[in-house]
Amino acid sequence: MNTCTNCGYVLHGARALWTTCQACADRITRLLADIEQMWPQLSDALEPTRGSSGPRVSGSAEQGLPIASRILDLIGPMGIPTRLYLAYADLALARRIRPAGQPPGADARIRLALYGLRKHLPWGVQGTDLAPLATELDRMARDLTAVTGGADTPTVPCPAELPDGGRCTGRMRYDRDRGAAYCRTCRTDLNPAEWLEVWVKLGQPAA
């Protein structure tokens, strides 16, 4: 019997000679879906003083600069498209298959890499160590979440300071239709730049 190369779970039955347990295979599948969903959101986040599809709203350029810098890192030469393509290429080579060449354009590389990873994943869970792939996909998903708010944009703790000096105990959610984040408890509104700043702080890995 083998153990899962990702989590160490002892594999039984039909998976006894495989390399990856079902839970870790499902996690890789979810990470691919999350990356696919969050990637298009970078275009909205790149202009943090503009609503999702609406007019420019209040917010200074200085507020958006740290976020814009992080987004540019994600779409640059060694950003998400290249990292995802290299992950696909590694899996294809592990299967002794020549990977397809990188197409021009970031979106095209993303589509190719996602297609290739999904195509070879059923072989990978049986024939190779997928721990490095899972680690890299998790890192990419975290990087995207830090600037987009995640695939499902969950609520976050409201950062507002109350008149008495205390902190609001409510939760804040970004409303894409309104182009602002809103807390029902203290009725604080955050423009997109301020909202993304909150997400960047919450998404930073612990030092």
N, C-alpha and C positions, 0 to 999 in steps of 0.2 A: 504493500500500500504506500502511496505517496501522501505528502502533506501539501496543502495549498501554499504556493510560493508567496502569496500575498499576506495571508493571515495565520498560516500554520495549522489550519484545521485539517484533521486527518480525513482523507478522502476514502469513501467506501463504495461498495457496489460497482455500478457501471463506470463511476468516475475514479475508481481506485488507482488507475495508472495515469490519470490526467494530471495537470499542473495547477488547476484553478478550481476552487469550489464555486457552487452556483451563486452564493451571495456576493462573492467578489466579481464574478462575471457580470452579474446584474448591476453592480456598482459601476463598473467600467461603462456599461451600456448607458446608465443614467448620466454619467459624466459627459459622454459624447453628446447626449441630448441637451444637456445644460449648456455646453460650449456652443452648440449649434444655435440655441435659442438666444444666448447672450451676445454672440458676436455682432448681429445687426444693431444691437442697442448702442454700440460704441459711437455710431454716427450721430445719435441724439446727444450722447454725453459729451462729445467733442466740443460742442458749443454750449457750455454750461449756463449761459445767460439767455438761451433760447428754449422755449417750450418744446415738447415732443414734436409737434407739427404746427405750432402756432407762432405768433409774433414774438419779438424780443421782449423780455421782461426785465425787471429791475435786477441789478447785481453788477458789481464792479468787475473789470477785467482781472484785477489782482486776485479776486476770489477764485477765478477759474484756472489760473496759471498752473498750480500744482496738479490739478486734475488733468488738464490738457497735456501736461508733460508725461504723466503716467499713461494716458491713452496713446500718445504718440509712441511710447515704448512698446505698447501692445500691438500697434499696427506697423511698426518699423521693420527694418531688415531682419531682425531676430525676434520679431513679435509672434503673436499667436499663429498666423498663417504658416510661417516657416517652422515653428516648433511643432505644430500639428503635422505638417508634412513630414518632418524628420521622424516623428513617432510612427507614422504610417510606413515610411521607408524602412525603418528598423524592423518592423514586424514582417514586411514583405521579404526582406533579406533573410530573416530568421527562417522563413519558409523556403528559402533558396529560389525566390522569384524576384526578377528585376523590377523595381518599382517604376511606375510611370514617371516621366519627367515632370518637373514643376511647370505648370501652365502660367502664363502671365496674368497678373491680377490677384489681389489678396482673396477676393471672394471665390475665385476659381480654385485657388490652392486649398481653401477651407473645404469646398465641396469635394474635391478629389480626395483629400486626406480623410474626411469623414466616411466617404464611400469605401475607400481602401481599408480603413480600420474595421469597419463593420463587415466587410467581405471576408477578411482574414481572421476576425475574432473567433469564429467557431473552431478554426484550426488552432489558434493560439491557446485557447483554454485547455487543449489537449497536448500540444506539442512544444510549448516554450514557456519560459519564466515571464509572466506578465507583470511582475512587481514594478519594474522600472516604468512600464507604460502607465500603470495605475497611478504611480507617484507623479509622473509628469502631467497626466490629465488632471489630477487633483490640483496641482500647482497652477495650471492654466485656468481652471474653473475658479480658483480663489482669486487670481489676478483679475479676471473679468468681473467677478462679484464685487471686488473692492471699488470698481468705478461705475458699474451699471446698477448695483443694488441687487443683483441676482436674477435668476430666471423668473421667479414668482414675485419679486419685490415685497418681501415680508415686512411687517412693522418693526420699528426700532425704538429704543427708549428716547423719549422726547428730551432734547438737550436744553430746553428753555429754563431760564432762571426766573423764579417768581419774585414779586415785589417784596416779600418778606425775607428774601435771600436764599430761600430753599430751592430745591430742584423739582421740577414737575415730575410726577410719577406716572404720567400717561404714556401712550404709545403713539408714534407718528408713522403715517403711511403716505407714500407718494402717489398722487392722483395724476395719471398721465393726461386725462381729459382737461383738467384744470391747469396742468403745468406747474403744480406746486405741491409741497408736502403739508399735511395738516394734522394737528393734534386736537382731538375732540375734548380732551380734559381741560387744557388751558387756552385752547383756540389760537395757538401759535401757528403762523404760516411760515414756510421756508421756500424761497425761490429755488430753482433748480441748482444754482451754484452752491447755495448753502446746504441743500440736501445732499449733493454729491460730496461736499466736504465732510459731512457727518458720516457718509458711507465709507469714505477713504479711511477715516480715523477708526471706524469699527472694523474695517477689513484688514487693517495692518496686522501682520503676525506679531505675536508677543516677542519682545526683545530677549 
